[in-house]
């Protein structure tokens, strides 16, 4: 039986940058290290950092009484208001926001200053989208799905710039913008799904279409991992979503020829290797 591991599974550039930033601060023996929100959406990584003394705060009030220390902004970024409040604390602020997310902040800010309304395609409650929305200076809308696009109602005389959450499902993004266009909205589309997401989704879909069994590894709160699961499940009926090897309750049907493995952008390499080794050894 063949086991195929996606070439682009695991940490992406932005995640690597953010995680390395925190470990560098630890190695420099910095005291009072905080991350604003989990640095990435992976419980294993966050737990390891906490065991090394890194504290996670969920709002600026969590820094009350703190006079010395370093605050590292998570890879998903924060709102414009939160960023300004963090700067006023007087603590050392290190911005580990993914560069692709920062680019969307700039696009939204610049386009809205030109008088354009903004449509963000993504999950409204996701911290990345909350941050993106905060950089709009005028009308801003969040469209979470093609189904929501069907119900979207706004001024058709306005000009809109459409951006996407970096980890959004590329096929659903395309569906969404086609619906908005067909409904007569004057939209300027900026595809801000990052290359790493595009590569992972394309590769996962291709492997899943050939696989008898597909395994997707990612954090339970990881948006990009969930999107990979959706894509794979649509192509392969036996698709498993796990965080670690301990979660894997694998059933491989008789005659299975190929097991595919992929992982979200917040999944450490060692977890992928453990799952791959287990499958190769036991099946």
C-alpha positions as CSV (number, residue, x, y, z in Angstrom):
1,X,0.0,0.0,0.0
2,X,1.3,3.4,-0.9
3,X,1.4,6.3,1.6
4,X,1.6,9.8,0.0
5,X,2.4,12.8,2.2
6,X,1.6,16.2,0.7
7,X,4.8,18.1,-0.2
8,X,3.5,21.4,1.3
9,X,2.0,19.9,4.5
10,X,2.9,21.7,7.8
11,X,4.2,25.1,8.8
12,X,4.0,27.9,6.3
13,X,6.3,30.9,6.1
14,X,4.1,33.1,8.3
15,X,3.6,30.5,11.0
16,X,7.3,29.6,11.0
17,X,8.2,33.3,11.4
18,X,5.8,33.8,14.3
19,X,6.8,30.6,16.2
20,X,10.5,31.3,15.7
21,X,10.0,34.8,17.0
22,X,8.7,33.4,20.3
23,X,11.4,30.8,20.7
24,X,14.0,33.4,20.0
25,X,12.7,35.5,22.9
26,X,12.8,32.5,25.1
27,X,16.4,31.7,24.1
28,X,17.4,35.3,24.8
29,X,16.2,34.7,28.3
30,X,13.6,37.5,28.1
31,X,11.4,37.7,31.1
32,X,7.6,38.2,31.1
33,X,6.9,37.0,27.5
34,X,3.3,37.3,26.4
35,X,1.5,36.5,23.1
36,X,-1.6,38.3,22.2
37,X,-3.9,35.4,21.6
38,X,-2.4,32.0,20.8
39,X,0.6,32.6,18.5
40,X,-0.8,30.1,16.1
41,X,-3.9,27.8,16.1
42,X,-2.1,24.7,17.4
43,X,-2.7,23.5,20.9
44,X,0.5,21.4,21.0
45,X,2.8,24.4,20.1
46,X,0.9,26.8,22.5
47,X,1.2,24.3,25.4
48,X,4.9,23.9,24.8
49,X,5.4,27.6,24.9
50,X,3.4,27.9,28.1
51,X,5.6,25.2,29.7
52,X,8.5,27.6,29.0
53,X,6.8,30.5,30.7
54,X,5.1,32.2,27.8
55,X,1.7,33.6,28.8
56,X,-1.3,34.0,26.4
57,X,-3.4,37.1,26.9
58,X,-6.7,37.6,25.1
59,X,-7.1,41.4,25.6
60,X,-5.0,44.5,26.5
61,X,-6.5,44.5,30.0
62,X,-4.6,41.3,30.6
63,X,-1.5,43.5,30.9
64,X,-2.7,45.6,33.7
65,X,0.0,46.0,36.3
66,X,2.7,44.7,34.0
67,X,5.5,47.2,33.8
68,X,8.2,45.1,32.1
69,X,8.0,42.5,29.4
70,X,7.6,41.6,25.7
71,X,4.3,41.2,23.9
72,X,4.3,39.3,20.6
73,X,1.4,39.8,18.3
74,X,0.0,36.5,17.0
75,X,0.4,35.4,13.3
76,X,-3.3,36.2,12.6
77,X,-2.8,39.9,13.7
78,X,-4.9,42.1,15.8
79,X,-7.3,45.0,15.2
80,X,-6.0,48.5,14.5
81,X,-7.4,49.6,17.9
82,X,-5.7,46.8,19.8
83,X,-2.4,47.5,18.1
84,X,-2.6,51.2,19.1
85,X,-3.4,50.2,22.7
86,X,-0.6,47.8,22.9
87,X,1.9,50.5,21.8
88,X,0.7,52.7,24.6
89,X,1.5,50.1,27.3
90,X,5.2,51.0,27.1
91,X,6.1,47.3,26.9
92,X,8.2,45.9,24.1
93,X,5.9,45.0,21.2
94,X,7.0,42.5,18.5
95,X,4.6,42.2,15.6
96,X,4.6,38.6,14.3
97,X,1.6,39.1,12.1
98,X,1.9,37.1,8.9
99,X,3.2,39.4,6.1
100,X,0.3,38.2,3.9
101,X,-2.2,39.4,6.5
102,X,-0.4,42.7,6.9
103,X,-0.7,43.2,3.1
104,X,-4.5,42.8,3.4
105,X,-4.5,45.5,6.1
106,X,-2.8,47.9,3.8
107,X,-5.0,47.1,0.8
108,X,-8.2,47.6,2.9
109,X,-7.0,50.8,4.4
110,X,-5.8,52.3,1.1
111,X,-8.9,51.2,-0.9
112,X,-11.3,52.5,1.7
113,X,-9.5,55.8,1.9
114,X,-10.2,56.1,-1.9
115,X,-13.9,55.9,-1.0
116,X,-14.5,52.3,-1.9
117,X,-16.6,49.9,0.2
118,X,-14.9,46.7,1.4
119,X,-16.1,43.2,1.2
120,X,-14.1,40.6,3.2
121,X,-14.8,37.0,2.2
122,X,-14.1,34.9,5.3
123,X,-15.2,33.8,8.8
124,X,-16.5,36.9,10.7
125,X,-15.5,35.6,14.1
126,X,-11.9,34.6,13.0
127,X,-9.3,36.9,14.6
128,X,-7.7,37.5,11.1
129,X,-10.9,38.8,9.7
130,X,-11.6,40.9,12.8
131,X,-8.3,42.5,12.2
132,X,-8.8,43.1,8.5
133,X,-12.2,44.7,9.1
134,X,-10.7,47.2,11.6
135,X,-8.6,48.8,8.8
136,X,-11.6,49.9,6.8
137,X,-12.4,53.6,7.1
138,X,-15.9,53.3,5.5
139,X,-18.5,50.7,4.8
140,X,-17.2,47.1,5.3
141,X,-19.0,43.8,4.9
142,X,-18.1,40.3,5.7
143,X,-19.4,37.5,3.4
144,X,-18.8,34.1,4.9
145,X,-19.9,31.8,2.1
146,X,-21.5,31.6,-1.4
147,X,-24.8,31.1,0.4
148,X,-24.4,34.4,2.2
149,X,-23.4,36.1,-1.1
150,X,-26.8,35.0,-2.5
151,X,-28.5,37.1,0.3
152,X,-26.1,40.0,0.2
153,X,-27.8,43.4,-0.2
154,X,-26.1,46.7,-0.4
155,X,-25.8,49.8,-2.6
156,X,-25.2,48.7,-6.2
157,X,-24.1,52.2,-7.2
158,X,-21.1,51.9,-4.9
159,X,-17.6,50.7,-5.8
160,X,-16.4,47.6,-3.9
161,X,-13.0,46.1,-3.3
162,X,-13.2,42.4,-2.4
163,X,-10.5,40.7,-0.4
164,X,-10.3,37.3,1.2
165,X,-9.2,35.7,4.5
166,X,-5.8,34.2,3.6
167,X,-6.9,30.7,4.4
168,X,-10.3,30.7,2.7
169,X,-11.4,27.9,0.4
170,X,-10.3,29.0,-3.0
171,X,-13.2,27.3,-4.8
172,X,-15.7,28.9,-2.5
173,X,-14.0,32.3,-2.9
174,X,-14.4,32.0,-6.7
175,X,-18.1,31.0,-6.3
176,X,-18.7,34.0,-3.9
177,X,-17.2,36.6,-6.3
178,X,-19.1,35.2,-9.3
179,X,-22.4,35.5,-7.4
180,X,-21.6,39.1,-6.4
181,X,-20.6,40.0,-10.0
182,X,-23.8,38.3,-11.4
183,X,-25.9,40.3,-9.0
184,X,-24.6,43.5,-10.5
185,X,-22.1,44.7,-7.9
186,X,-19.2,46.7,-9.2
187,X,-16.4,44.8,-7.6
188,X,-12.6,45.1,-7.8
189,X,-11.2,41.6,-6.8
190,X,-7.9,41.2,-4.9
191,X,-7.3,37.5,-4.4
192,X,-5.5,37.6,-1.0
193,X,-5.6,33.8,-0.4
194,X,-1.9,33.2,0.3
195,X,0.2,31.0,-1.9
196,X,0.8,28.5,0.9
197,X,-3.0,28.0,1.2
198,X,-3.5,27.7,-2.5
199,X,-0.7,25.1,-2.8
200,X,-2.0,23.1,0.1
201,X,-5.6,23.1,-1.1
202,X,-4.6,22.2,-4.7
203,X,-2.3,19.4,-3.6
204,X,-4.7,18.0,-1.0
205,X,-7.5,17.9,-3.5
206,X,-5.3,16.1,-6.0
207,X,-4.2,13.4,-3.5
208,X,-7.7,13.0,-2.0
209,X,-9.1,12.3,-5.5
210,X,-6.8,9.3,-5.8
211,X,-6.8,8.1,-2.1
212,X,-8.8,5.3,-0.5
213,X,-8.1,7.0,2.9
214,X,-7.1,10.6,3.6
215,X,-5.7,11.9,6.9
216,X,-5.8,15.7,7.6
217,X,-3.7,16.8,10.6
218,X,-4.4,20.2,12.2
219,X,-5.4,22.1,15.3
220,X,-9.1,22.0,16.2
221,X,-9.3,25.8,15.9
222,X,-7.2,26.0,12.8
223,X,-9.3,27.5,9.9
224,X,-6.9,26.4,7.2
225,X,-6.9,22.9,8.5
226,X,-10.7,22.7,8.6
227,X,-10.7,24.0,5.0
228,X,-8.3,21.2,4.0
229,X,-10.6,18.7,5.7
230,X,-13.7,20.0,3.7
231,X,-11.8,19.8,0.4
232,X,-10.5,16.2,1.1
233,X,-13.8,15.0,2.4
234,X,-15.5,16.1,-0.8
235,X,-13.1,13.9,-2.7
236,X,-12.5,10.9,-0.4
237,X,-15.3,9.4,1.8
238,X,-12.8,8.0,4.3
239,X,-11.2,11.3,5.4
240,X,-10.0,11.6,9.0
241,X,-9.3,14.9,10.8
242,X,-6.9,14.6,13.8
243,X,-4.7,16.9,15.9
244,X,-2.1,14.2,16.9
245,X,-1.4,10.5,16.4
246,X,-3.4,9.8,19.6
247,X,-6.6,10.9,17.8
248,X,-6.1,8.5,14.9
249,X,-8.5,5.6,14.9
250,X,-7.8,4.4,11.4
251,X,-9.8,1.9,9.5
252,X,-8.4,0.9,6.1
253,X,-10.7,-1.1,3.8
254,X,-9.5,-4.3,2.2
255,X,-7.9,-3.6,-1.1
256,X,-6.9,-0.1,-0.3
257,X,-4.0,1.0,-2.4
258,X,-3.3,4.6,-1.3
259,X,-3.4,6.6,2.0
260,X,-2.9,10.3,1.7
261,X,-1.7,12.6,4.4
262,X,-1.8,16.4,4.5
263,X,-1.6,18.9,7.3
264,X,-2.5,22.5,8.0
265,X,-0.1,25.4,8.1
266,X,0.0,25.3,11.9
267,X,1.0,21.7,12.2
268,X,4.5,20.9,13.4
269,X,6.7,18.6,11.3
270,X,7.3,16.1,14.0
271,X,3.5,15.3,14.3
272,X,3.3,14.7,10.5
273,X,6.3,12.4,10.7
274,X,4.8,10.4,13.6
275,X,1.5,9.9,11.8
276,X,3.3,8.9,8.6
277,X,5.6,6.4,10.4
278,X,2.6,4.9,12.2
279,X,0.7,4.3,9.0
280,X,3.7,2.9,7.1
281,X,4.5,0.6,10.1
282,X,1.1,-0.7,11.0
283,X,-0.8,-1.0,7.7
